[in-house]
Amino acid sequence: MNHAEDQPRVASKAKLRLDPKTGKKVLLSPEKGLVLNGSAEKILGLCDGQRSFQQIVTELAQAHGHAQEQVERDTAAFLDQLAERGLIEGWSR
Amino acid sequence: MNAGAAATSSEAASTETPVFDRIYTLVAELTYRCPLRCPYCSNPLDYQARKDELGTEDWQRVLREASELGALQINLTGGEPLLRQDLEQIVAEAARLDAFVNLITSGLPLERERLAALKQAGVNSVQVSIQGPDEASSDRMAGTRSFQHKLQVARWVKELGLPLTLNFVLHRENLNRVAEIVALAEELSADRLELANTQYLGWALSNRTALLPSRAQLDAARLVARAAKERLKGRMEILFVLPDYYSDRPKACMSGWGQRYVVVTPQGLALPCHLAQTLPNLTFENVRDRSLSEIWFESASFKAFRGEAWMPEPCKSCERRSIDYGGCRCQAFHLTGDATQTDPVCSLAPTHGLIQAARSNVAAPEVLIPLRYRGAREARG
């Protein structure tokens, strides 16, 4: 699956917010909550429905000095997981 | 990068000592009133004797207290929450607190305009209950004509761009029809389908003979649900809630007593679960008298079955004690007369014979057994 042109965003059925008890971001959906780790939070922070997946990967790789390929693989795997749960939109399957 | 996310639902057992320092979900039972009369209602049998509902400002304060205590999800339920004329104001306060607001409803009475107003006020998702895959079966269980209107409400939910959960309670009369239920959910474009096997407490316990399925029925339904789940992955989430009568081990009721949830009843009692007020020797406190936080941390009722100290054998030395927490306290009490017993659904429980006896006496799916509807005159606790 080529995701380069995808413009992922948090699904309208989900809500991203801070959990003040832990200081972590949580992705809330009906009857569920996912606690995001730092990397997951950074990825979702860029998934605004405007940036393409290509741009997201480039920004993440530059910001952290990681190899583009590795970032692309990890980010795609994470977004696949979210898509499977219906938590993001704008992601081809 | 190692991006990841951990479910807050506590599937995994933790080896750390739990701290019980917060809640995740407030279940706000806004009223026990309801136009439906389902024979498996989760409200207490004596709900009609419980009057004097909390007012708007009380509920708004409870929401603020729950949020301070950590609640990220607020479930507005009942009875039928739509019967509260101030539902919009309650929703607005929950939304102001940035909670994820779930409206859990029968869909009656509701018009499109009000649903739009509730969305505007901040509802994040709507769960509509339907009692069967067609008009005859659904209306029979609901005890009132409601099926067609529920379908209309489900369509409005989608038209307004809200996520739709459909909830079907499964039992002997409809377990053979799970394929039709899934088809209906697909037709209505549900985002989420809860196939929840009846929990035999309260009204459902008094209707157990009419509702309890056979293992063969259950196994067949489970296969249908599993195939649908695989086929619809990414489009519709399907949850098949196993019936504990056919499990060897109990459920972690409410993810453990006083661990993640607070239920507040229409009259303001703060409870660890919907039916905790039916347990003897426990005094539950009212949010009119104390803050939710004080109740959560200090109330003897919340401490009673929290953690492991209260456990009898075989729970006390069981390796699953931090996974299922000994099961459901209400089930233990209502079946054995003692809330401190191991949940009888556990095959290790000394009282497990009670469950085996119930299972050995199951009627065929096509036999119609009279139902004791909620609200019928004999409804005494």
HADDOCK unambig.tbl for C-alpha pairs under 7 A between the chains (distance, minus, plus):
assign (segid A and resid 13 and name CA) (segid B and resid 124 and name CA) 6.93 0.50 0.50
assign (segid A and resid 13 and name CA) (segid B and resid 125 and name CA) 6.99 0.50 0.50
assign (segid A and resid 13 and name CA) (segid B and resid 162 and name CA) 6.85 0.50 0.50
assign (segid A and resid 13 and name CA) (segid B and resid 163 and name CA) 5.37 0.50 0.50
assign (segid A and resid 21 and name CA) (segid B and resid 70 and name CA) 6.37 0.50 0.50
assign (segid A and resid 28 and name CA) (segid B and resid 100 and name CA) 6.67 0.50 0.50
assign (segid A and resid 30 and name CA) (segid B and resid 102 and name CA) 6.70 0.50 0.50
assign (segid A and resid 30 and name CA) (segid B and resid 125 and name CA) 6.53 0.50 0.50
assign (segid A and resid 32 and name CA) (segid B and resid 9 and name CA) 6.87 0.50 0.50
assign (segid A and resid 33 and name CA) (segid B and resid 7 and name CA) 6.26 0.50 0.50
assign (segid A and resid 33 and name CA) (segid B and resid 8 and name CA) 5.46 0.50 0.50
assign (segid A and resid 34 and name CA) (segid B and resid 5 and name CA) 5.79 0.50 0.50
assign (segid A and resid 34 and name CA) (segid B and resid 6 and name CA) 5.65 0.50 0.50
assign (segid A and resid 34 and name CA) (segid B and resid 7 and name CA) 4.76 0.50 0.50
assign (segid A and resid 34 and name CA) (segid B and resid 8 and name CA) 5.77 0.50 0.50
assign (segid A and resid 35 and name CA) (segid B and resid 5 and name CA) 5.38 0.50 0.50
assign (segid A and resid 35 and name CA) (segid B and resid 6 and name CA) 5.33 0.50 0.50
assign (segid A and resid 35 and name CA) (segid B and resid 7 and name CA) 6.34 0.50 0.50
assign (segid A and resid 35 and name CA) (segid B and resid 8 and name CA) 6.47 0.50 0.50
assign (segid A and resid 36 and name CA) (segid B and resid 4 and name CA) 6.43 0.50 0.50
assign (segid A and resid 36 and name CA) (segid B and resid 5 and name CA) 4.70 0.50 0.50
assign (segid A and resid 36 and name CA) (segid B and resid 6 and name CA) 6.89 0.50 0.50
assign (segid A and resid 37 and name CA) (segid B and resid 3 and name CA) 6.65 0.50 0.50
assign (segid A and resid 37 and name CA) (segid B and resid 4 and name CA) 6.00 0.50 0.50
assign (segid A and resid 37 and name CA) (segid B and resid 5 and name CA) 6.09 0.50 0.50
assign (segid A and resid 39 and name CA) (segid B and resid 1 and name CA) 6.15 0.50 0.50
assign (segid A and resid 39 and name CA) (segid B and resid 2 and name CA) 6.80 0.50 0.50
assign (segid A and resid 39 and name CA) (segid B and resid 3 and name CA) 4.77 0.50 0.50
assign (segid A and resid 40 and name CA) (segid B and resid 3 and name CA) 4.65 0.50 0.50
assign (segid A and resid 40 and name CA) (segid B and resid 4 and name CA) 5.67 0.50 0.50
assign (segid A and resid 71 and name CA) (segid B and resid 1 and name CA) 6.61 0.50 0.50
assign (segid A and resid 74 and name CA) (segid B and resid 1 and name CA) 6.52 0.50 0.50
assign (segid A and resid 74 and name CA) (segid B and resid 2 and name CA) 6.74 0.50 0.50
assign (segid A and resid 74 and name CA) (segid B and resid 3 and name CA) 6.88 0.50 0.50
assign (segid A and resid 78 and name CA) (segid B and resid 3 and name CA) 6.38 0.50 0.50
assign (segid A and resid 78 and name CA) (segid B and resid 4 and name CA) 6.66 0.50 0.50
assign (segid A and resid 83 and name CA) (segid B and resid 234 and name CA) 6.23 0.50 0.50
assign (segid A and resid 84 and name CA) (segid B and resid 233 and name CA) 6.31 0.50 0.50
assign (segid A and resid 84 and name CA) (segid B and resid 234 and name CA) 4.34 0.50 0.50
assign (segid A and resid 85 and name CA) (segid B and resid 234 and name CA) 5.71 0.50 0.50
assign (segid A and resid 86 and name CA) (segid B and resid 234 and name CA) 5.39 0.50 0.50
assign (segid A and resid 86 and name CA) (segid B and resid 235 and name CA) 6.75 0.50 0.50
